[in-house]
Amino acid sequence: MSDEIDQDLIFESLGRELEMATEVDKYQLLAKRAKAYRIKRDNRAIGDYIDIVDGATDKCIVCHAQSMLALISIEAQELKEALWWAISALNTNGCQYDARMTIGLVLDASEFHKVAIHYFQSALEIDDSSELAWLKLAISFRETMRFSEADSAFRKLLELSQDNPQYNYECAWNWQLRQDVDDHYDHAKYFYQKALNCNPSEDMRARIERKLGSIFA
């Protein structure tokens, strides 16, 4: 209950600031409020992002708003609309991480993994510490059966966060699928066991145990 009260106070405060804001500050405040709406899973975020796209002149803030609209469309399974917003973001500021990452995510959601690889790689050229970009790149490599490249990407990801159960699980699954290395099941077992030691959710723990059972049945 207290969290909801705090959120309401935030929206009330932002609303007052927007009424008094200069034209320059207005769109930054709209972006801040839209982010707060997103955290609350409130669809009013869409209206704020559209207002930014329609009125702001700062390319970075417009690109971010277009990217967020693409992500909202992915969540709603509106992939054509998501692609439209992602391309718009890329056209607004193709050198921005948001733009490159978002179109990669849209392509990934549409199962165009081979094309998505290029955009995840280009996003990493801007921010090579992005765990999401490394994860999506690794999975896209795996989905296109480029298992060795996927392993390299997973290992880079684990350098950034070695105790993440999902990352270890995904790396293990990559090893389980590989046929080009004789001891690939041993590598898979190692990473599944590591994932189990990283306090996974109950659902993930059950999945890992099923995977281990399928390997060593």
C-alpha positions in Angstrom: 0.0 0.0 0.0 2.8 2.4 0.9 4.4 1.9 -2.5 1.2 2.8 -4.2 0.9 6.0 -2.1 4.5 6.9 -3.0 3.8 6.4 -6.7 0.7 8.6 -6.5 2.8 11.3 -4.8 5.4 11.1 -7.6 2.7 11.5 -10.3 1.2 14.4 -8.4 4.5 16.1 -8.0 5.5 15.6 -11.7 2.1 16.9 -12.8 2.7 20.2 -10.9 6.2 20.5 -12.3 4.9 20.0 -15.8 2.4 22.9 -15.3 5.3 25.2 -14.5 7.9 23.7 -16.8 9.6 25.6 -19.6 9.4 24.2 -23.1 12.9 22.7 -22.7 12.2 21.0 -19.4 8.7 19.8 -20.4 9.8 16.8 -22.4 12.4 15.6 -19.9 9.6 15.7 -17.2 7.3 13.8 -19.6 10.0 11.1 -20.1 10.4 10.9 -16.3 6.7 10.5 -15.7 6.4 8.0 -18.6 9.1 5.9 -16.9 7.2 6.1 -13.6 4.0 4.9 -15.4 6.0 2.1 -17.0 7.2 0.9 -13.6 3.5 0.9 -12.5 2.5 -0.8 -15.8 0.2 2.1 -16.5 -0.7 2.6 -20.1 -0.7 6.4 -19.6 3.0 6.1 -20.4 2.0 5.7 -24.1 0.4 9.2 -24.2 3.5 10.8 -22.6 5.9 9.1 -25.1 3.7 10.1 -28.0 3.6 13.7 -26.8 7.5 13.6 -26.7 7.6 12.3 -30.3 5.2 14.9 -31.5 6.7 17.9 -29.8 10.3 17.4 -28.7 13.2 18.6 -30.8 16.0 16.8 -28.9 16.9 13.7 -31.0 18.0 11.7 -28.0 14.8 12.1 -26.1 12.7 11.5 -29.2 14.7 8.3 -30.1 14.2 7.0 -26.6 10.5 7.7 -26.6 10.2 5.9 -30.0 12.2 3.0 -28.6 10.0 2.7 -25.6 6.8 2.7 -27.8 8.4 -0.2 -29.7 9.0 -2.1 -26.5 5.4 -1.5 -25.4 4.2 -2.8 -28.7 6.3 -5.9 -28.4 4.8 -6.6 -25.0 1.3 -6.2 -26.6 2.3 -8.6 -29.3 1.8 -5.8 -31.9 5.0 -6.6 -33.8 4.2 -4.6 -37.0 3.7 -1.5 -34.9 6.8 -2.4 -32.9 8.8 -2.5 -36.1 7.5 0.8 -37.2 8.5 2.5 -34.0 11.9 0.8 -34.0 12.6 1.9 -37.5 11.5 5.4 -36.6 13.9 5.4 -33.7 16.7 4.3 -36.0 15.9 7.0 -38.4 15.8 9.6 -35.7 19.2 8.7 -34.2 20.9 5.6 -35.6 24.0 6.2 -33.5 22.0 5.8 -30.2 22.1 2.6 -28.2 18.4 2.6 -27.7 17.7 2.6 -31.5 20.1 -0.2 -32.3 19.0 -2.4 -29.4 15.3 -1.9 -29.9 15.2 -2.9 -33.5 17.3 -6.0 -32.5 14.7 -6.8 -29.9 11.8 -6.4 -32.4 13.6 -8.7 -34.9 14.3 -11.2 -32.2 10.6 -11.2 -31.1 9.7 -11.7 -34.8 12.2 -14.7 -34.9 14.5 -13.0 -37.4 17.5 -14.0 -35.3 20.0 -13.8 -38.1 19.2 -10.2 -38.9 18.9 -9.3 -35.2 22.5 -10.4 -34.6 23.8 -7.4 -36.6 21.9 -4.9 -34.4 22.9 -6.5 -31.1 26.5 -6.3 -32.2 26.1 -2.7 -33.3 24.5 -1.9 -29.9 27.5 -3.4 -28.2 29.8 -1.2 -30.2 28.2 1.7 -28.2 27.9 -0.1 -24.8 29.9 -3.3 -24.5 28.8 -3.6 -20.8 25.1 -4.1 -21.7 24.1 -7.5 -20.3 20.9 -7.5 -22.2 22.7 -7.0 -25.5 25.2 -9.8 -24.8 22.4 -12.1 -23.7 20.3 -11.5 -26.8 23.3 -11.8 -29.1 24.2 -15.1 -27.5 20.7 -16.5 -27.8 20.4 -15.3 -31.4 23.7 -17.1 -32.3 22.3 -20.2 -30.6 19.0 -19.9 -32.5 20.9 -19.8 -35.8 23.1 -22.8 -34.7 26.2 -20.7 -34.4 27.0 -22.5 -31.1 30.7 -21.6 -30.8 30.0 -17.9 -31.3 27.1 -18.2 -28.8 29.5 -19.7 -26.3 31.9 -16.8 -26.7 29.0 -14.3 -26.1 27.7 -16.2 -23.1 31.2 -16.3 -21.5 31.5 -12.5 -22.0 28.1 -12.2 -20.4 29.2 -14.3 -17.4 32.3 -12.1 -17.0 29.8 -9.3 -16.3 27.5 -11.3 -14.0 28.9 -14.8 -13.2 26.3 -15.6 -10.5 23.2 -14.9 -12.6 21.2 -18.2 -12.8 19.5 -17.4 -16.1 22.9 -16.7 -17.8 24.3 -19.9 -16.6 21.2 -21.8 -17.6 21.2 -20.4 -21.2 25.0 -21.1 -21.5 24.3 -24.7 -20.4 21.5 -25.1 -22.9 23.9 -23.9 -25.6 26.4 -26.6 -24.7 23.7 -29.3 -24.5 22.7 -28.5 -28.1 26.2 -28.5 -29.5 27.4 -31.6 -31.5 30.8 -30.3 -32.6 32.5 -31.0 -29.2 32.7 -34.5 -27.8 32.3 -33.6 -24.1 29.5 -31.0 -24.7 27.3 -32.8 -22.2 30.0 -32.4 -19.5 30.1 -28.6 -20.2 26.3 -28.5 -20.1 26.2 -30.3 -16.7 28.8 -27.9 -15.3 26.7 -24.8 -16.2 23.4 -26.3 -15.1 25.0 -27.2 -11.8 26.4 -23.6 -11.5 22.9 -22.2 -12.3 21.5 -24.4 -9.4 24.0 -22.9 -7.1 23.0 -19.3 -7.9 19.6 -19.4 -6.2 17.3 -19.8 -9.3 13.5 -19.4 -9.0 11.5 -22.5 -8.3 10.4 -22.6 -12.0 14.0 -22.4 -13.3 15.2 -25.0 -10.7 12.6 -27.4 -12.0 13.6 -26.7 -15.6 17.3 -27.3 -14.8 16.5 -30.6 -13.0 14.5 -31.8 -16.1 17.4 -30.8 -18.4 19.9 -32.7 -16.2 17.5 -35.7 -16.1 17.3 -35.7 -19.9 21.1 -35.7 -20.2 21.8 -38.4 -17.6 18.7 -40.5 -17.7 
